[in-house]
């Protein structure tokens, strides 16, 4: 694979880690993120540690605004912002794209790649499913905390050739990020939505780990209801899921996914504790909206959305529990 020129929009934990590995893999990488993280990377390089080993990546270009980025051709733009910033991020990079540039969403929730497609066109928009844990313990450093599965890349419109996506997936894998191309990216994005919708709002509302949520019959019942509602909405939308029934997914959630991330708090908890806006509208809120559109009742997803919105308003000034700093950031 040729050396690619890559721009990362929203270089927090996920964007820094992915961009860092690609930079370590000899690609030319520019990060757009916030100080003091960008300043620390610029001055000392990016430190990556955790379960994938220790690295010090130098030579990454860092910016705090897209307006600082040189007007040049980028082969790939990776959008790793919060879901509510997707449209702004796509608009900001539009002038940096050429005919064959691709814009890849590596974000939470539903609607991101559709938003990107509306702005940059179907032939340049790629959906991604990233499902491993990353945190920023200090400016200039990211830590890989847990790994669940490889990154999946795909074109929902099928207008990006699979061969090109396979080449990009190969470059990611060669750089140390296990990645695969797929013709069924929608299935993987919805699969992650199941996981996030079950765990993120409850972890944020109750301020407990994922594992603790599975220990109580009441929270298990809430999660079961979330799963059933999402299955019904997906069926009404004609989405082909990876599981045949809600019961099949429940077995995977309670039998493997939660045990594998037992000690983690949701990044949504960090957001509400810091008085930040959450991504609830792209998760349970999106399910509630689609339910309304299709005539499918989604009372549990709607209730969780409403409670998180209240939690956002009252969360400012609280302190995140020390054990909660190790979060499932995606």
C-alpha positions in Angstrom: 0.0 0.0 0.0 1.3 3.4 -0.9 2.0 6.0 1.9 -1.3 7.8 2.5 -1.9 11.4 3.6 -4.4 11.1 6.4 -6.3 13.8 8.4 -7.9 12.9 11.7 -10.8 15.2 12.7 -11.5 15.1 16.4 -8.3 13.6 17.7 -9.3 12.7 21.2 -8.6 9.2 22.5 -9.8 7.3 19.5 -8.5 9.6 16.8 -5.1 10.0 18.5 -4.7 6.2 18.8 -5.7 5.4 15.3 -3.8 8.3 13.8 -0.8 7.4 16.0 -0.6 3.8 14.8 -1.0 4.9 11.2 1.8 7.5 11.7 4.0 4.8 13.3 3.2 2.7 10.2 4.9 5.4 8.0 1.8 7.2 6.8 1.7 11.0 6.8 -0.8 11.9 9.5 -2.3 15.2 10.7 -4.4 15.5 13.8 -7.0 18.2 14.6 -7.8 18.2 18.3 -7.8 20.3 21.4 -4.9 21.7 23.5 -3.2 20.8 25.7 -3.3 17.3 24.1 -2.2 18.6 20.7 0.5 20.8 22.2 2.0 17.8 24.2 2.1 15.7 21.0 3.7 18.4 19.1 6.4 18.9 21.7 7.1 15.4 22.9 5.4 13.0 20.4 2.4 10.8 21.1 2.9 8.0 23.7 0.7 4.9 23.1 0.7 2.2 25.7 -1.6 -0.5 27.1 -2.5 -3.9 25.8 -1.0 -3.4 22.4 2.5 -2.4 23.6 4.4 0.8 24.1 5.2 3.3 21.3 6.4 6.9 21.0 5.2 8.3 17.7 6.9 11.4 16.4 6.3 13.4 13.3 2.6 13.7 13.7 1.4 17.1 12.5 -1.0 18.7 15.1 -3.6 21.5 14.7 -6.3 22.9 16.9 -8.5 24.0 14.0 -9.0 22.8 10.5 -8.3 26.3 9.3 -4.6 25.7 10.3 -4.4 22.6 8.1 -2.4 23.2 4.8 -4.6 23.1 1.7 -3.4 19.8 0.3 -4.8 16.5 -0.9 -5.8 14.0 1.8 -6.3 10.4 0.7 -8.3 9.7 3.9 -10.2 11.9 6.4 -11.1 10.0 9.6 -13.9 11.6 11.6 -13.7 10.7 15.2 -15.7 13.5 16.7 -18.8 13.1 18.9 -21.8 12.2 16.8 -23.4 15.7 17.2 -20.4 17.3 15.6 -20.4 15.1 12.5 -22.0 17.5 10.1 -19.7 20.4 11.1 -16.6 18.2 10.8 -17.6 17.0 7.3 -18.3 20.6 6.1 -15.0 21.8 7.5 -13.0 19.2 5.5 -14.9 19.6 2.3 -12.3 22.0 0.8 -9.5 19.5 1.6 -11.1 16.7 -0.5 -10.3 15.7 -4.0 -12.4 13.4 -6.3 -10.9 10.2 -4.9 -10.6 11.2 -1.2 -12.5 9.1 1.3 -14.1 10.2 4.5 -14.4 7.5 7.2 -16.6 7.7 10.2 -15.2 5.9 13.3 -17.9 7.1 15.7 -20.7 6.0 17.9 -24.3 5.8 17.0 -26.6 5.9 14.0 -26.7 8.5 11.3 -23.0 9.5 11.1 -22.1 8.1 7.7 -25.5 9.2 6.3 -24.7 12.8 7.4 -21.2 12.6 5.9 -22.7 11.2 2.6 -25.1 14.2 2.4 -22.1 16.6 2.5 -19.3 14.8 0.7 -21.3 12.4 -1.5 -22.0 8.7 -1.4 -18.9 7.8 -3.4 -16.6 9.3 -0.8 -18.4 8.3 2.5 -17.3 5.2 4.4 -18.8 3.8 7.6 -16.6 2.3 10.3 -17.2 0.1 13.4 -14.5 0.5 16.0 -14.9 -1.4 19.2 -12.0 -1.2 21.5 -11.3 0.8 24.6 -9.0 3.9 24.7 -8.4 6.6 27.3 -6.2 9.7 27.6 -4.5 9.4 31.1 -2.6 12.7 30.4 -2.0 15.1 27.6 0.1 13.6 24.9 -0.6 9.9 25.9 -3.3 7.4 25.0 -3.8 3.9 26.5 -5.4 1.0 24.8 -7.4 -0.6 27.6 -9.4 -3.4 26.1 -10.0 -5.0 22.6 -13.2 -6.6 21.6 -13.0 -7.1 17.8 -11.4 -5.8 14.7 -12.3 -2.5 13.0 -14.8 -3.0 10.1 -15.0 -0.7 7.1 -17.7 -0.5 4.5 -19.6 1.6 2.0 -23.3 1.7 2.8 -24.1 2.8 -0.7 -21.7 0.2 -2.2 -20.2 3.1 -4.3 -16.7 2.7 -2.9 -15.1 -0.4 -4.4 -14.6 -3.3 -2.0 -11.0 -3.7 -3.4 -10.1 -0.2 -2.3 -11.6 -0.7 1.1 -9.7 -4.0 1.4 -6.5 -2.1 0.6 -7.2 0.5 3.3 -8.1 -2.3 5.8 -4.8 -3.9 4.9 -2.9 -0.7 5.6 -4.7 -0.3 9.0 -3.8 -3.9 9.9 -0.2 -3.5 8.8 0.0 -0.4 11.1 -1.2 -2.5 14.1 -5.0 -1.9 14.0 -6.8 -5.2 13.0 -9.2 -4.2 10.3 -11.4 -5.9 7.7 -13.6 -4.6 4.8 -17.2 -5.7 4.5 -20.2 -5.3 2.2 -22.4 -5.4 5.3 -21.2 -2.4 7.3 -24.7 -1.5 8.4 -25.0 -4.8 10.3 -21.8 -4.0 12.3 -22.8 -0.4 13.1 -26.2 -1.6 14.4 -24.4 -4.3 16.4 -22.4 -1.7 18.2 -25.6 0.4 18.7 -27.1 -2.6 20.6 -24.1 -2.7 22.9 -24.0 1.1 23.5 -27.7 1.5 24.0 -27.9 -1.2 26.6 -24.9 -0.1 28.6 -24.0 3.5 28.2 -27.1 5.3 29.6 -27.5 2.9 32.5 -23.9 3.1 33.5 -24.1 6.9 33.3 -27.4 7.2 35.2 -26.5 4.7 38.0 -22.7 5.5 38.0 -21.7 1.9 38.0 -19.6 -0.4 35.9 -21.0 -2.5 33.0 -20.5 -5.6 35.1 -22.6 -4.3 38.0 -25.4 -3.6 35.6 -25.6 -7.3 34.8 -25.8 -8.3 38.5 -29.3 -7.0 39.1 -32.5 -8.4 37.7 -34.0 -4.9 37.3 -31.1 -3.6 35.1 -31.0 -6.9 33.2 -34.7 -6.5 32.4 -34.2 -2.9 31.3 -31.4 -4.0 28.9 -33.6 -6.9 27.7 -36.3 -4.4 26.8 -33.8 -2.1 25.0 -32.7 -5.1 22.9 -36.3 -6.1 22.1 -37.2 -2.5 21.0 -34.1 -2.2 18.8 -34.8 -5.5 17.1 -38.4 -4.4 16.4 -37.2 -1.0 14.9 -34.4 -2.7 12.9 -37.0 -5.1 11.5 -39.3 -2.2 10.5 -36.4 -0.5 8.8 -35.4 -3.6 6.9 -32.0 -3.8 8.6 -30.3 -7.2 8.4 -28.9 -7.9 11.8 -26.3 -10.5 12.8 -28.6 -12.3 15.2 -31.8 -14.1 14.5 -33.6 -13.0 17.7 -33.3 -10.7 20.8 -32.7 -13.8 22.8 -29.6 -14.7 20.8 -28.1 -11.3 21.3 -28.9 -11.3 25.0 -26.8 -14.5 25.3 -23.9 -12.7 23.6 -24.3 -9.5 25.7 -24.6 -11.2 29.1 -22.3 -14.2 28.3 -19.4 -12.5 26.6 -19.5 -8.8 26.0 -20.2 -7.6 29.5 -17.8 -10.1 31.2 -15.1 -8.9 28.8 -15.6 -5.3 29.9 -16.8 -5.9 33.4 -14.9 -3.2 35.2 -15.5 -0.4 32.7 -17.7 2.7 33.1 -19.3 4.3 30.0 -17.6 7.3 28.5 -21.2 8.8 28.7 -20.6 8.9 32.5 -17.5 11.0 32.0 -19.4 13.3 29.8 -22.3 14.0 32.3 -19.9 14.3 35.2 -18.0 16.9 33.2 -21.1 18.8 32.3 -20.7 17.8 28.6 -23.3 16.9 26.0 -23.6 13.2 25.5 -24.2 11.2 22.3 -27.6 9.9 23.6 -29.4 11.3 20.5 -27.4 9.1 18.2 -28.0 6.0 20.4 -31.3 5.4 22.3 -32.6 8.7 21.1 -32.1 7.6 17.5 -34.0 4.4 18.2 -36.9 6.4 19.7 -37.0 8.6 16.6 -36.9 5.7 14.2 -39.6 4.0 16.3 -41.8 7.0 16.0 -41.3 7.1 12.2 -42.1 3.4 11.8 -44.9 3.1 14.4 -42.9 0.9 16.7 -43.3 1.7 20.5 -39.9 2.3 22.1 -40.8 3.5 25.7 -37.7 2.2 27.4 -35.3 3.8 24.9 -37.3 7.0 25.1 -37.2 7.0 28.9 -33.4 6.4 29.0 -33.0 9.3 26.5 -35.0 11.6 28.6 -33.3 10.7 31.8 -29.8 11.2 30.3 -30.9 14.7 29.1 -31.8 15.5 32.6 -28.5 14.0 33.9 -26.6 16.2 31.4 -28.1 19.3 33.0 -27.5 18.3 36.6 -24.1 16.5 36.1 -21.9 19.5 36.1 -19.7 19.7 39.2 -19.8 16.0 40.1 -16.6 14.0 40.2 -16.0 10.8 38.3 -15.3 7.9 40.6 -11.6 7.0 40.5 -12.3 3.5 39.1 -14.4 5.0 36.4 -11.5 6.7 34.6 -10.8 3.5 32.7 -13.7 3.7 30.3 -15.0 2.1 27.2 -14.4 5.2 25.1 -16.2 3.9 22.0 
